Amino acid sequence: MVQLTLSAQRAALEREWAMWVPGGVGVSGAGVRTEVAQSWSRSLRTVDPGRDHAPVSETDIGPRWADSPLRRPVIELKEQLHSVADDAGYVAAVTDASGTILWTYGGLVMRRRAEQVNFAPGGRWDEAHMGTNALSLALRTDQPHTVFSAEHLVAALHGWVCYCAPIRAADGTLLGVLDLSTTWKRSHPLAMATVRTMTSAIESKLHAAAPAPAGMRLTCLGTGRLMRDGQQIRLRPRHLEILTLLALDDDGYNHERLHYAVYGDRAVGASTLKSEMSYLRRATGADITSRVYRLTTPLSCDAVDVLRAIERGDLDTAVRLYHGPLLPDSDTPGISEWRDYLEVAMRNAVLSSVDADHALAYGEAAPDDIAVHEHALALLPTWDARRAVVAARLHNALRA
């Protein structure tokens, strides 16, 4: 992989910029944008600027697109998306939360150009695989971004301009991004406004389609809270524990297994758990089967989202959603077991990552983890002001 200092890379890409912008007017006079320079620095650890196309996902995109919550609203809006792409000479793309493209549309000429750099279903456009681009920045920051010409880390993209915005579910979960890309000569000041408008239309359809039960969101990392349609459902700690256990185990629990997971070896009668389950059904309106305790009402849960993100290698999403240990005040056996499992999975993933931002984010939720803070310091360049924050965390952890 090409190894360059940030200053050298900045100077090189400024020169590239000047070559691509009409009239030779580049960024040299104004300076490279901070978010672009920071992304270059992160990207150079894993991406060769000389690569000629995006890597291909190792999993089949067909089933992922079929199961994606974005598929229905995108299909319903495809005429508008097709019109935007055809009229302006753009390629439209939708990714999942990991930055893998699930769907694209464009005219024949633009589609062929896009396919040459694998801007196509299955292409991986996150920062770790394709460096600085609008899709990777939107996914990383959860904000809209434009990346023009030589602002892209990969030289093969210097002929492109990309406009991108994140797409969120009704509960705020980042589902992916919508991107419009074209050659830099076709750049237009209204392109970002169009992306924002289409993203809002997709989100409106997502929110309108969500039935009332699907609006239930369980937060159990760092705290315990159940929300439905924006309103908190007041539950006792015991019921939050039970709901968390059911959310984390799709297979459900028979009576004996759930009884132990909740009460351990304490002498608690079988009728107590049945009473707790009856109350939980009434308080939440959730459908919980009786023979085997299993949730059949849609329920989103931050702990489940973190585990799924780790499983698919999407550590950006995992650290963004991880806000602390699972129900930290609980001492029930089942919760304690899941808490340890989550912490080990998160910690190992963070310590294996070469992205300092992962260690920074996880370190905030794990202030006593000395190894994580040391890992962050090892990854951060000496000029990065965030080293002071990490050094303070490490100092406090060593004193604890």
C-alpha positions as CSV (number, residue, x, y, z in Angstrom):
1,M,0.0,0.0,0.0
2,V,1.2,3.5,-0.8
3,Q,2.6,5.2,2.4
4,L,2.5,9.0,2.4
5,T,2.4,11.6,5.2
6,L,-0.8,13.5,5.5
7,S,0.9,16.7,4.3
8,A,2.4,15.0,1.3
9,Q,-0.9,13.4,0.4
10,R,-2.6,16.7,0.8
11,A,-0.2,18.5,-1.5
12,A,-0.5,15.7,-4.1
13,L,-4.2,15.7,-4.1
14,E,-4.4,19.5,-4.3
15,R,-2.3,19.2,-7.5
16,E,-4.7,16.6,-8.8
17,W,-7.6,18.8,-8.0
18,A,-6.2,21.7,-10.0
19,M,-5.8,19.4,-13.0
20,W,-9.4,18.3,-12.9
21,V,-11.3,21.6,-12.1
22,P,-12.2,23.7,-15.2
23,G,-9.8,26.6,-15.6
24,G,-7.2,25.0,-13.3
25,V,-8.8,26.5,-10.2
26,G,-8.3,23.9,-7.5
27,V,-8.3,23.9,-3.7
28,S,-4.8,25.2,-3.3
29,G,-6.0,28.7,-2.6
30,A,-8.6,27.7,-0.1
31,G,-7.1,24.6,1.5
32,V,-8.4,21.1,1.6
33,R,-11.6,20.7,3.7
34,T,-10.9,19.3,7.2
35,E,-13.3,16.4,6.9
36,V,-11.7,15.4,3.6
37,A,-8.1,15.6,5.0
38,Q,-9.1,13.6,8.0
39,S,-10.7,11.0,5.9
40,W,-7.6,10.7,3.7
41,S,-5.5,10.1,6.8
42,R,-7.8,7.3,8.0
43,S,-8.2,5.8,4.5
44,L,-4.5,5.5,3.7
45,R,-4.2,2.8,6.4
46,T,-6.3,0.4,4.4
47,V,-6.7,1.8,0.8
48,D,-4.2,2.1,-2.0
49,P,-5.0,5.4,-3.9
50,G,-4.0,3.6,-7.1
51,R,-6.7,0.9,-6.9
52,D,-9.0,1.0,-10.0
53,H,-12.3,-0.3,-8.6
54,A,-14.2,-1.0,-5.4
55,P,-13.9,-4.5,-3.9
56,V,-16.9,-6.9,-4.2
57,S,-19.0,-8.0,-1.2
58,E,-18.3,-11.6,-0.1
59,T,-22.1,-12.2,0.4
60,D,-24.8,-12.5,-2.1
61,I,-26.5,-9.1,-2.7
62,G,-29.8,-10.5,-4.0
63,P,-31.1,-11.7,-0.6
64,R,-29.8,-8.6,1.2
65,W,-31.7,-6.3,-1.2
66,A,-34.8,-8.5,-1.0
67,D,-34.8,-8.3,2.8
68,S,-33.7,-4.6,3.1
69,P,-36.3,-2.2,4.5
70,L,-35.2,0.2,1.8
71,R,-36.3,-2.0,-1.0
72,R,-40.0,-1.2,-0.9
73,P,-39.8,2.6,-0.7
74,V,-37.0,2.7,-3.4
75,I,-39.1,0.6,-5.7
76,E,-42.2,2.8,-5.1
77,L,-40.1,5.9,-5.9
78,K,-38.2,4.4,-8.8
79,E,-39.9,6.5,-11.5
80,Q,-38.8,9.7,-9.8
81,L,-35.3,8.3,-9.2
82,H,-35.1,7.1,-12.9
83,S,-36.2,10.6,-14.0
84,V,-33.6,12.3,-11.9
85,A,-30.8,10.1,-13.2
86,D,-31.9,10.2,-16.9
87,D,-32.6,13.9,-17.1
88,A,-29.3,15.0,-15.4
89,G,-27.0,12.2,-16.6
90,Y,-26.4,10.7,-13.1
91,V,-26.2,7.3,-11.6
92,A,-28.4,6.8,-8.5
93,A,-27.3,4.3,-5.9
94,V,-28.6,3.0,-2.5
95,T,-26.4,1.2,0.0
96,D,-26.9,-0.6,3.2
97,A,-25.5,0.6,6.5
98,S,-22.1,-1.1,5.8
99,G,-21.6,0.9,2.6
100,T,-22.3,-2.0,0.2
101,I,-24.3,-1.0,-2.8
102,L,-27.7,-2.7,-3.0
103,W,-29.3,-0.9,-6.0
104,T,-28.3,1.4,-8.8
105,Y,-29.9,3.0,-11.8
106,G,-28.4,5.1,-14.6
107,G,-28.4,5.6,-18.4
108,L,-26.4,3.2,-20.5
109,V,-23.3,5.4,-20.9
110,M,-23.1,6.5,-17.2
111,R,-23.9,3.0,-16.0
112,R,-21.0,1.5,-17.9
113,R,-18.6,4.2,-16.6
114,A,-19.9,3.4,-13.1
115,E,-19.4,-0.3,-13.5
116,Q,-15.8,0.2,-14.4
117,V,-15.1,1.3,-10.8
118,N,-17.6,-1.2,-9.5
119,F,-20.1,1.5,-8.6
120,A,-22.7,-1.3,-8.8
121,P,-24.6,-3.7,-6.6
122,G,-22.1,-5.6,-4.5
123,G,-19.5,-2.9,-4.5
124,R,-18.1,-1.9,-1.1
125,W,-17.8,1.9,-0.8
126,D,-17.2,2.3,2.9
127,E,-14.0,4.2,4.0
128,A,-12.1,1.1,4.9
129,H,-12.5,-0.4,1.4
130,M,-12.8,2.6,-1.0
131,G,-11.4,5.5,0.9
132,T,-12.7,9.1,0.9
133,N,-16.0,9.4,-1.1
134,A,-19.4,10.9,-0.4
135,L,-21.0,7.6,0.5
136,S,-18.3,6.7,3.1
137,L,-18.4,10.2,4.6
138,A,-22.3,10.2,4.9
139,L,-22.2,6.8,6.5
140,R,-19.5,7.8,8.9
141,T,-20.9,11.2,10.0
142,D,-24.6,10.5,9.5
143,Q,-24.7,13.8,7.5
144,P,-25.1,14.7,3.8
145,H,-21.8,15.1,1.9
146,T,-20.5,16.1,-1.5
147,V,-17.1,14.9,-2.7
148,F,-15.7,16.5,-5.9
149,S,-13.0,15.2,-8.2
150,A,-9.6,14.8,-6.5
151,E,-11.1,15.1,-3.1
152,H,-11.6,11.3,-3.6
153,L,-8.7,9.4,-2.2
154,V,-8.8,6.9,-5.1
155,A,-7.4,8.4,-8.3
156,A,-9.8,6.4,-10.5
157,L,-12.6,8.5,-9.0
158,H,-11.1,11.9,-9.8
159,G,-13.4,12.3,-12.8
160,W,-16.5,12.0,-10.6
161,V,-18.6,14.1,-8.3
162,C,-20.8,12.5,-5.7
163,Y,-23.8,13.8,-3.7
164,C,-25.0,11.7,-0.8
165,A,-27.3,11.7,2.2
166,P,-28.1,9.1,4.9
167,I,-31.4,7.3,5.2
168,R,-32.8,6.7,8.6
169,A,-35.6,4.4,9.9
170,A,-38.4,5.8,12.0
171,D,-36.5,5.1,15.2
172,G,-33.4,6.9,13.9
173,T,-31.4,3.9,13.0
174,L,-29.1,4.5,10.0
175,L,-30.2,2.1,7.2
176,G,-27.9,3.3,4.4
177,V,-27.4,6.2,2.0
178,L,-28.8,7.5,-1.3
179,D,-26.2,8.8,-3.7
180,L,-26.2,10.6,-7.0
181,S,-22.9,10.5,-8.9
182,T,-21.8,11.8,-12.3
183,T,-18.7,13.2,-14.1
184,W,-17.4,16.5,-12.5
185,K,-18.3,18.4,-15.7
186,R,-22.0,17.7,-15.0
187,S,-21.9,18.9,-11.4
188,H,-24.8,21.1,-10.5
189,P,-25.5,23.2,-7.4
190,L,-29.1,21.7,-7.1
191,A,-27.9,18.1,-7.0
192,M,-27.5,18.0,-3.2
193,A,-31.0,19.5,-2.8
194,T,-32.4,16.7,-5.1
195,V,-30.6,14.0,-3.0
196,R,-32.1,15.5,0.2
197,T,-35.6,15.6,-1.3
198,M,-35.4,12.0,-2.5
199,T,-34.0,10.9,0.8
200,S,-36.8,12.6,2.7
201,A,-39.3,10.9,0.4
202,I,-37.8,7.5,1.1
203,E,-37.9,8.2,4.9
204,S,-41.5,9.3,4.7
205,K,-42.5,6.1,3.1
206,L,-40.5,4.1,5.7
207,H,-42.2,6.0,8.6
208,A,-45.7,5.8,7.1
209,A,-45.4,2.1,6.6
210,A,-44.3,1.4,10.2
211,P,-47.3,0.0,12.1
212,A,-47.8,0.9,15.7
213,P,-46.2,-2.2,17.2
214,A,-43.2,-1.8,14.9
215,G,-42.7,1.6,16.5
216,M,-41.5,-0.1,19.7
217,R,-37.8,0.5,20.5
218,L,-36.0,-1.1,23.4
219,T,-32.9,0.6,24.7
220,C,-30.9,-1.5,27.0
221,L,-27.2,-0.5,26.5
222,G,-26.1,1.8,29.3
223,T,-29.7,2.2,30.5
224,G,-33.1,0.6,30.2
225,R,-36.1,2.2,28.4
226,L,-39.0,1.1,26.1
227,M,-40.5,3.6,23.7
228,R,-43.6,3.2,21.6
229,D,-44.5,5.9,19.0
230,G,-42.3,8.4,20.8
231,Q,-43.8,7.8,24.2
232,Q,-42.0,5.9,27.0
233,I,-43.7,2.9,28.4
234,R,-43.0,2.7,32.2
235,L,-41.7,-0.7,33.1
236,R,-40.2,-2.1,36.3
237,P,-36.6,-3.3,36.0
238,R,-37.7,-6.9,36.1
239,H,-39.9,-6.5,33.0
240,L,-37.1,-4.7,31.1
241,E,-34.8,-7.6,31.9
242,I,-37.3,-10.1,30.6
243,L,-38.0,-8.1,27.4
244,T,-34.3,-7.7,26.8
245,L,-33.8,-11.5,27.1
246,L,-36.6,-12.1,24.6
247,A,-35.3,-9.6,22.2
248,L,-31.8,-11.1,22.2
249,D,-32.9,-14.7,21.7
250,D,-35.1,-15.3,18.6
251,D,-35.6,-18.9,19.5
252,G,-37.3,-18.0,22.7
253,Y,-37.2,-19.6,26.2
254,N,-39.1,-22.5,27.7
255,H,-40.5,-21.8,31.2
256,E,-37.6,-23.4,33.1
257,R,-34.8,-21.7,31.1
258,L,-36.4,-18.3,31.4
259,H,-37.0,-18.8,35.1
260,Y,-33.3,-19.5,35.7
261,A,-32.2,-16.6,33.4
262,V,-34.3,-14.2,35.5
263,Y,-34.1,-15.6,39.1
264,G,-31.1,-17.9,39.1
265,D,-31.1,-20.3,42.0
266,R,-33.4,-18.2,44.2
267,A,-36.5,-20.0,45.6
268,V,-39.1,-18.3,43.4
269,G,-42.3,-20.1,42.5
270,A,-43.2,-20.9,38.9
271,S,-46.4,-18.8,39.1
272,T,-44.3,-15.7,39.7
273,L,-42.8,-15.8,36.2
274,K,-46.2,-16.4,34.7
275,S,-47.6,-13.3,36.5
276,E,-44.6,-11.3,35.3
277,M,-45.3,-12.4,31.7
278,S,-49.0,-11.5,31.9
279,Y,-48.2,-8.0,33.2
280,L,-45.6,-7.5,30.5
281,R,-48.1,-8.4,27.8
282,R,-50.7,-5.9,29.2
283,A,-48.2,-3.1,29.8
284,T,-46.6,-3.3,26.3
285,G,-49.3,-4.7,24.1
286,A,-46.7,-7.1,22.8
287,D,-47.6,-10.6,21.6
288,I,-45.6,-13.1,23.6
289,T,-46.2,-16.8,23.0
290,S,-46.9,-19.0,26.1
291,R,-45.7,-22.5,25.4
292,V,-42.3,-21.1,24.6
293,Y,-41.8,-17.5,25.6
294,R,-41.1,-15.8,22.3
295,L,-41.8,-12.3,21.0
296,T,-43.9,-12.2,17.9
297,T,-44.5,-8.4,17.9
298,P,-41.9,-6.5,16.0
299,L,-39.5,-4.9,18.5
300,S,-36.2,-3.1,17.6
301,C,-33.4,-3.2,20.2
302,D,-30.1,-1.4,20.3
303,A,-28.3,-4.5,21.7
304,V,-29.6,-6.7,18.8
305,D,-28.6,-4.0,16.3
306,V,-25.0,-3.9,17.8
307,L,-24.6,-7.7,17.5
308,R,-25.9,-7.8,13.9
309,A,-23.5,-4.9,13.0
310,I,-20.6,-6.8,14.5
311,E,-21.6,-10.0,12.7
312,R,-21.6,-8.2,9.3
313,G,-18.3,-6.4,10.0
314,D,-20.0,-3.0,10.3
315,L,-18.0,-1.7,13.3
316,D,-18.9,2.0,12.5
317,T,-22.5,1.2,13.3
318,A,-21.7,-1.0,16.2
319,V,-19.6,1.7,18.1
320,R,-22.2,4.3,17.2
321,L,-25.0,2.4,18.9
322,Y,-23.0,1.0,21.8
323,H,-23.6,3.3,24.8
324,G,-22.5,1.1,27.6
325,P,-23.0,-2.3,29.3
326,L,-26.3,-4.2,28.9
327,L,-28.7,-3.1,31.7
328,P,-25.7,-2.2,33.9
329,D,-27.7,-2.3,37.2
330,S,-29.1,-5.9,36.6
331,D,-27.6,-8.9,38.3
332,T,-29.8,-11.6,36.8
333,P,-27.9,-14.5,35.3
334,G,-29.3,-14.2,31.8
335,I,-28.6,-10.5,31.5
336,S,-25.1,-10.9,33.1
337,E,-24.3,-13.6,30.5
338,W,-25.5,-11.5,27.6
339,R,-23.7,-8.4,29.0
340,D,-20.3,-10.3,29.0
341,Y,-20.9,-11.6,25.5
342,L,-21.6,-8.2,24.1
343,E,-18.6,-6.6,25.9
344,V,-16.2,-9.3,24.7
345,A,-17.5,-9.0,21.1
346,M,-17.3,-5.3,21.0
347,R,-13.9,-5.1,22.7
348,N,-12.3,-7.7,20.4
349,A,-13.7,-6.0,17.3
350,V,-12.4,-2.6,18.5
351,L,-8.9,-3.9,19.4
352,S,-8.7,-5.6,16.0
353,S,-9.6,-2.4,14.1
354,V,-7.0,-0.1,12.6
355,D,-9.5,2.8,12.8
356,A,-8.7,5.1,15.8
357,D,-12.3,6.4,15.7
358,H,-13.6,3.0,16.8
359,A,-11.4,2.9,19.9
360,L,-12.3,6.6,20.6
361,A,-16.0,5.9,20.5
362,Y,-15.9,2.6,22.4
363,G,-13.5,4.2,25.0
364,E,-16.2,6.7,25.9
365,A,-18.5,3.8,26.8
366,A,-15.8,1.8,28.5
367,P,-13.8,4.4,30.5
368,D,-11.9,1.9,32.6
369,D,-10.6,-0.2,29.7
370,I,-6.8,0.6,29.6
371,A,-6.1,-1.5,26.6
372,V,-8.6,0.3,24.4
373,H,-7.2,3.7,25.4
374,E,-3.7,2.5,24.6
375,H,-4.9,1.2,21.3
376,A,-6.4,4.5,20.4
377,L,-3.2,6.4,21.3
378,A,-1.2,4.0,19.1
379,L,-3.4,4.7,16.1
380,L,-3.8,8.4,16.4
381,P,-1.2,10.5,14.6
382,T,0.8,12.9,16.8
383,W,-0.9,16.0,15.4
384,D,-4.4,14.8,16.3
385,A,-5.8,17.0,19.1
386,R,-8.0,14.0,20.2
387,R,-4.9,12.4,21.7
388,A,-5.4,14.7,24.7
389,V,-8.9,13.2,25.4
390,V,-7.6,9.7,25.1
391,A,-4.6,10.5,27.4
392,A,-6.9,11.8,30.0
393,R,-9.1,8.7,29.8
394,L,-6.0,6.5,30.1
395,H,-4.8,8.5,33.1
396,N,-8.2,8.1,34.9
397,A,-8.3,4.4,34.1
398,L,-4.8,3.8,35.5
399,R,-5.8,5.6,38.7
400,A,-9.0,3.6,39.1
